[in-house]
Amino acid sequence: MKEILRRAKELAERIRREGFVRVVTHIDADGITSGAIAFESLKRAGIDCEIEFVKNLSPDVLEKYSNDFIWFTDLGSGCIGDIVDFGIDCVISDHHTPNGHYRYQLNPHDFGYDGSYDLSGAGATYLIAKFLSPFNYDLIQLAIVGAVGDLQDSKECKLIGLNRYLVDEGIKLGFLKAERDLRFFGKQTRPVFKMLEYNYDPYIPGVSGNERGAIGLMKRLGVPLKDGDWRRWIDLNTNERRAIVSELVKICIKHRYPLSVIKRIVGECYILVKQREGTELRDAMEFSTLLNATARYNKAEIGLRVCLGVLNGCDETAFKKARNLLQRHRRNLSEGLKIALDRLESYGNVQFFHAKDEILDTIVGIVAGMCYCRADLNKPIVAFANCEEGVKVSARATQRLVDLGLNLAEAIRRACEKVGGRGGGHKIAAGAIIPKGKEWEFLEEFSKVVGEQIKSQPLRSRT
């Protein structure tokens, strides 16, 4: 940790010498929180700054930044070669696999850590921000939201590695509470039966996607649905919560779910204690989903305003707009999941679907991950969707596959080399842009690489 903090301090000193800094960040929850941390810390340091949100750093995009000093957050590491070729003066705080060495970069991979689980883009950005001003400790809230939004807690159902340092710091500073609880979306804001109905991770037979089944579960257990208003998870007492969790586990056991899946029902959850109870801002998972809803529909600036409001007083207008986008986002995910499951098919060592124009390229990766509610747990999922640049590719895997040697970032990179695309990411989740008409060629190479990565480990069929 000392070496990482030393690098963070060096980069903060580099940034402080600039009169103007342009923050360039990614369009997802980790990217928005990263950008918000950088933007707010620069303002507090008295440095003029602007912020831009981008899907990727293609050469066409990078070319625009050759005249400014740039702070790349949650991206940049995957295109260091291009950054150097364009002569861009910059600092990078990222967690994706670097494609080369760069002096002014804070990335966990450079210190022997895994950027998929040990530190997010927001976390790396926060470590630099700490050295820009002694008053930036409240930014820890956004660092935790970014990590959860990037699913950094997915490996062990809690934040680990360098993220653990941030969790402990957040608790010590009084901004965070970590508690073991149900890992479903909507504990703060949804009626319990709706929270159960709309959960697909894991898919609970007879409950997920089934309002009547979710209500029936609560009635069987004697848990009242209403107490004046619809009861949310945060309104239930300890015994009621335990009864529901126990019933969910029993259902999974009855349907012979692997123990690794059942264990994911409960885990460590993160509460932002300074934020209003009963809102999406209180729970790191709900907060990150709210931000994703703004980013995926080209409204990342609304997410930015929500983040800045958490630090400086809630921006009610932005918060309301974000909530409206969240409703739309959840509907699109539900509809997208139906399309994906209907088209999902196996090909060699992988399974895939092509959404064409029927699922937005900005959410097709999320839908791909949701497909594991029904899909084969023994194969990674590849999703295709048309986009302006060609075809968006999103790949998702289970932690068990990663433990067996799967590395989606490497598989994506090699398949892209074959078809003239570009991509990267993490072992468990990766993405790319490829030319239209190259999907089958990409899939063939991708399947081949996946087979090489996990061929030494036998896989059992899902029962």
Secondary structure as the mmCIF struct_conf table of DSSP 4:
data_model
#
loop_
_struct_conf.conf_type_id
_struct_conf.id
_struct_conf.beg_label_comp_id
_struct_conf.beg_label_asym_id
_struct_conf.beg_label_seq_id
_struct_conf.end_label_comp_id
_struct_conf.end_label_asym_id
_struct_conf.end_label_seq_id
HELX_RH_AL_P HELX_RH_AL_P1 LYS A 2 ARG A 16
TURN_TY1_P TURN_TY1_P1 ARG A 17 ARG A 17
BEND BEND1 GLY A 19 GLY A 19
STRN STRN1 PHE A 20 HIS A 26
BEND BEND2 ILE A 27 ASP A 28
HELX_RH_AL_P HELX_RH_AL_P2 ALA A 29 ARG A 44
TURN_TY1_P TURN_TY1_P2 ALA A 45 GLY A 46
STRN STRN2 ASP A 48 VAL A 54
BEND BEND3 LYS A 55 LYS A 55
HELX_RH_AL_P HELX_RH_AL_P3 PRO A 59 LEU A 62
HELX_RH_3T_P HELX_RH_3T_P1 GLU A 63 TYR A 65
TURN_TY1_P TURN_TY1_P3 SER A 66 ASN A 67
BEND BEND4 ASP A 68 ASP A 68
STRN STRN3 PHE A 69 THR A 73
BEND BEND5 ASP A 74 ASP A 74
BEND BEND6 GLY A 76 GLY A 76
HELX_RH_3T_P HELX_RH_3T_P2 SER A 77 CYS A 79
HELX_RH_AL_P HELX_RH_AL_P4 ILE A 80 ASP A 85
TURN_TY1_P TURN_TY1_P4 PHE A 86 GLY A 87
STRN STRN4 ASP A 89 SER A 93
BEND BEND7 HIS A 96 HIS A 96
HELX_LH_PP_P HELX_LH_PP_P1 THR A 97 PRO A 98
BEND BEND8 ASN A 99 GLY A 100
TURN_TY1_P TURN_TY1_P5 ARG A 103 TYR A 104
STRN STRN5 GLN A 105 LEU A 106
HELX_RH_3T_P HELX_RH_3T_P3 PRO A 108 PHE A 111
TURN_TY1_P TURN_TY1_P6 GLY A 112 GLY A 112
TURN_TY1_P TURN_TY1_P7 GLY A 115 ASP A 118
HELX_RH_AL_P HELX_RH_AL_P5 GLY A 121 ALA A 129
TURN_TY1_P TURN_TY1_P8 LYS A 130 LEU A 132
TURN_TY1_P TURN_TY1_P9 PRO A 134 PHE A 135
HELX_RH_3T_P HELX_RH_3T_P4 ASN A 136 LEU A 139
HELX_RH_AL_P HELX_RH_AL_P6 ILE A 140 GLY A 149
TURN_TY1_P TURN_TY1_P10 ASP A 150 CYS A 157
BEND BEND9 LYS A 158 LYS A 158
TURN_TY1_P TURN_TY1_P11 GLY A 161 GLY A 161
HELX_RH_AL_P HELX_RH_AL_P7 LEU A 162 LEU A 173
TURN_TY1_P TURN_TY1_P12 GLY A 174 GLY A 174
BEND BEND10 PHE A 175 PHE A 175
STRN STRN6 LEU A 176 LEU A 182
TURN_TY1_P TURN_TY1_P13 PHE A 185 THR A 189
BEND BEND11 ARG A 190 ARG A 190
STRN STRN7 PRO A 191 PRO A 191
HELX_RH_AL_P HELX_RH_AL_P8 VAL A 192 GLU A 197
TURN_TY1_P TURN_TY1_P14 TYR A 198 TYR A 198
TURN_TY1_P TURN_TY1_P15 ASP A 201 PRO A 202
TURN_TY1_P TURN_TY1_P16 PRO A 205 GLY A 209
HELX_RH_AL_P HELX_RH_AL_P9 GLU A 211 ARG A 220
TURN_TY1_P TURN_TY1_P17 LEU A 221 GLY A 222
BEND BEND12 LEU A 225 LEU A 225
STRN STRN8 LYS A 226 LYS A 226
BEND BEND13 ASP A 227 ASP A 229
STRN STRN9 TRP A 230 TRP A 230
HELX_LH_PP_P HELX_LH_PP_P2 ARG A 231 ARG A 231
STRN STRN10 ARG A 232 ARG A 232
HELX_RH_3T_P HELX_RH_3T_P5 TRP A 233 ASP A 235
BEND BEND14 LEU A 236 LEU A 236
HELX_RH_AL_P HELX_RH_AL_P10 THR A 238 LYS A 254
TURN_TY1_P TURN_TY1_P18 HIS A 255 ARG A 256
HELX_RH_AL_P HELX_RH_AL_P11 LEU A 259 ILE A 262
HELX_RH_3T_P HELX_RH_3T_P6 LYS A 263 ILE A 265
STRN STRN11 VAL A 266 LEU A 272
TURN_TY1_P TURN_TY1_P19 VAL A 273 LYS A 274
BEND BEND15 GLN A 275 GLN A 275
HELX_LH_PP_P HELX_LH_PP_P3 ARG A 276 ARG A 276
TURN_TY1_P TURN_TY1_P20 GLU A 277 GLY A 278
BEND BEND16 THR A 279 THR A 279
TURN_TY1_P TURN_TY1_P21 GLU A 280 ARG A 282
STRN STRN12 ASP A 283 ASP A 283
HELX_RH_AL_P HELX_RH_AL_P12 ALA A 284 ALA A 295
TURN_TY1_P TURN_TY1_P22 ARG A 296 ASN A 298
HELX_RH_AL_P HELX_RH_AL_P13 ALA A 300 ASN A 312
BEND BEND17 GLY A 313 GLY A 313
HELX_RH_AL_P HELX_RH_AL_P14 GLU A 316 ARG A 343
STRN STRN13 GLU A 345 TYR A 347
TURN_TY1_P TURN_TY1_P23 GLY A 348 ASN A 349
STRN STRN14 VAL A 350 HIS A 354
TURN_TY1_P TURN_TY1_P24 LYS A 356 ASP A 357
BEND BEND18 GLU A 358 ILE A 359
TURN_TY1_P TURN_TY1_P25 ASP A 361 ILE A 363
HELX_RH_AL_P HELX_RH_AL_P15 VAL A 364 MET A 370
HELX_RH_3T_P HELX_RH_3T_P7 CYS A 371 CYS A 373
TURN_TY1_P TURN_TY1_P26 ARG A 374 ARG A 374
BEND BEND19 ALA A 375 ALA A 375
TURN_TY1_P TURN_TY1_P27 LEU A 377 ASN A 378
BEND BEND20 LYS A 379 LYS A 379
STRN STRN15 ILE A 381 CYS A 387
TURN_TY1_P TURN_TY1_P28 GLU A 388 GLU A 389
STRN STRN16 GLY A 390 ARG A 396
HELX_RH_AL_P HELX_RH_AL_P16 GLN A 399 ASP A 403
TURN_TY1_P TURN_TY1_P29 LEU A 404 GLY A 405
HELX_RH_AL_P HELX_RH_AL_P17 LEU A 408 VAL A 419
TURN_TY1_P TURN_TY1_P30 GLY A 420 GLY A 420
STRN STRN17 ARG A 422 GLY A 425
BEND BEND21 LYS A 427 ILE A 428
STRN STRN18 ALA A 429 ILE A 434
TURN_TY1_P TURN_TY1_P31 LYS A 436 GLY A 437
HELX_RH_AL_P HELX_RH_AL_P18 GLU A 439 ILE A 454
TURN_TY1_P TURN_TY1_P32 LYS A 455 SER A 456
BEND BEND22 GLN A 457 GLN A 457
HELX_LH_PP_P HELX_LH_PP_P4 ARG A 460 ARG A 462
#
